[in-house]
Amino acid sequence: MGLTVWAVAVFLSPGTSAGRMLEANGHHGLIRITVGSGGVRMVGEHSDLRMGWADFGSYAESGRVFVLRSPDRAGNCALVLVKQGVRGERGGERLRALLDRHPARV
C-alpha cells in the first residue's frame, strides 16, 4: 500500500521529485559530458568517469534527448544526453552520426 501511495505521489508531483533529486546530487557540482570515438567521458569537480562503447547496447532519440541504454537485455541503466547541451547547429547531427557508428538505434 505504501509503495502505491509513493508511486502516485511521484507521478503527480514530478517537479517536487526532480527538485529533491537535484538537492541530493548537488554536491557533485557541474559535470561536463564529452562523447567521442572512444565512448563517453563525464568530468566533474570530484570525478572523472570514462565509459567505452561496450557499456552501451543501444540508443534512442526523442525531440529533446538522446538516451544511451545499457547492454543488458532489460536495458535497466541509461545515460541521458540533453540536446540543449550540444554545441552549435550541427552538433546534434555530429552526435547522431557518432552514435549510429557505435550502439544500435532503437
C-alpha positions as CSV (number, residue, x, y, z in Angstrom):
1,M,0.0,0.0,0.0
2,G,2.8,2.4,1.0
3,L,4.6,1.8,-2.3
4,T,1.5,2.5,-4.3
5,V,0.9,5.8,-2.5
6,W,4.6,6.8,-3.1
7,A,4.4,5.9,-6.8
8,V,1.2,8.0,-7.2
9,A,2.8,10.9,-5.3
10,V,5.9,10.9,-7.5
11,F,3.8,10.7,-10.7
12,L,1.6,13.6,-9.6
13,S,4.5,15.8,-8.5
14,P,7.4,15.5,-10.9
15,G,8.7,19.0,-10.1
16,T,9.0,18.1,-6.4
17,S,10.7,14.8,-7.1
18,A,13.1,16.5,-9.6
19,G,13.9,19.2,-7.0
20,R,14.7,16.6,-4.4
21,M,16.9,14.6,-6.8
22,L,18.8,17.8,-7.7
23,E,19.3,18.5,-4.0
24,A,20.5,15.0,-3.3
25,N,23.1,15.2,-6.2
26,G,24.0,18.8,-5.9
27,H,27.3,18.1,-4.2
28,H,28.7,16.7,-7.5
29,G,28.7,20.2,-9.0
30,L,28.7,20.8,-12.7
31,I,29.5,17.8,-14.9
32,R,30.8,18.1,-18.4
33,I,30.0,15.2,-20.7
34,T,32.1,14.6,-23.9
35,V,31.2,12.0,-26.5
36,G,33.9,10.8,-28.8
37,S,35.2,7.8,-30.8
38,G,36.3,6.1,-27.6
39,G,32.9,6.5,-25.8
40,V,31.6,8.9,-23.2
41,R,33.6,10.8,-20.6
42,M,32.0,12.6,-17.6
43,V,34.2,15.1,-15.8
44,G,33.1,16.8,-12.6
45,E,34.6,18.7,-9.8
46,H,35.4,15.5,-7.9
47,S,35.3,12.8,-10.5
48,D,36.4,11.7,-14.0
49,L,34.4,8.7,-15.4
50,R,35.0,7.1,-18.8
51,M,32.7,4.6,-20.4
52,G,33.5,2.8,-23.6
53,W,31.0,1.9,-26.2
54,A,30.8,-1.6,-24.9
55,D,29.0,-0.1,-21.9
56,F,26.0,0.8,-24.1
57,G,23.9,-1.7,-26.0
58,S,21.6,0.7,-27.8
59,Y,20.4,4.3,-28.0
60,A,17.1,6.1,-28.6
61,E,16.4,9.7,-29.6
62,S,13.5,11.9,-28.9
63,G,12.9,15.6,-29.7
64,R,14.9,16.7,-26.6
65,V,17.3,13.9,-25.6
66,F,19.5,11.0,-26.7
67,V,19.2,8.0,-24.3
68,L,22.1,5.5,-24.2
69,R,20.9,2.2,-22.8
70,S,23.0,-0.5,-21.0
71,P,23.7,-3.7,-23.0
72,D,21.7,-5.9,-20.7
73,R,18.5,-7.3,-22.1
74,A,16.3,-5.2,-19.9
75,G,18.2,-2.0,-20.6
76,N,17.9,-1.1,-16.9
77,C,20.6,1.6,-16.8
78,A,20.6,4.6,-19.0
79,L,22.6,7.8,-19.7
80,V,20.5,10.7,-20.9
81,L,22.2,13.3,-23.1
82,V,20.1,16.5,-23.3
83,K,20.2,18.0,-26.8
84,Q,20.2,21.5,-25.3
85,G,23.8,20.8,-24.2
86,V,25.1,20.1,-27.8
87,R,27.3,22.8,-29.2
88,G,26.4,24.6,-32.4
89,E,23.8,23.9,-35.0
90,R,25.5,20.9,-36.4
91,G,26.4,19.4,-33.1
92,G,23.2,17.2,-33.0
93,E,24.0,15.8,-36.4
94,R,27.6,15.0,-35.5
95,L,26.4,13.3,-32.2
96,R,23.8,11.3,-34.1
97,A,26.4,10.2,-36.7
98,L,28.8,9.1,-33.9
99,L,26.1,7.2,-32.1
100,D,25.0,5.5,-35.4
101,R,28.5,4.1,-35.7
102,H,28.5,2.5,-32.2
103,P,25.4,1.4,-30.3
104,A,22.4,0.3,-32.3
105,R,19.5,2.7,-32.6
106,V,16.1,1.5,-31.3
